[in-house]
Amino acid sequence: MAVTNINISVDSDIKSEAQDLLDSLGLDLTTAIKIFLLQTIKRRGIPFAIVDAPTKATPKPGCMKGKIWMSEDFDEPLDDFKEYME
């Protein structure tokens, strides 16, 4: 199999952060990119979901509706958790 080079431009902070993370996983940047390309071919598309991470200020509408509520007295635990607080 013939080997070829790929030249890409990326923000230096992104490259540095990615290299640090990949190092902690035992990978180098070249190997990670090869894995990405092989998985792209195998899956015939991007091998992961591309989504915007919601921020705390902009939760998805209705995603937690009815799941979270606050006690009237902030220092008083909610009824559901009182048994764990005693």
Secondary structure, DSSP 8 states (H G I E B T S, - for coil): -----------HHHHHHHHHHHHHTT--HHHHHHHHHHHHHHHTS-SS-------TTS--TTTTTTT----SSTTS--GGGHHHH-
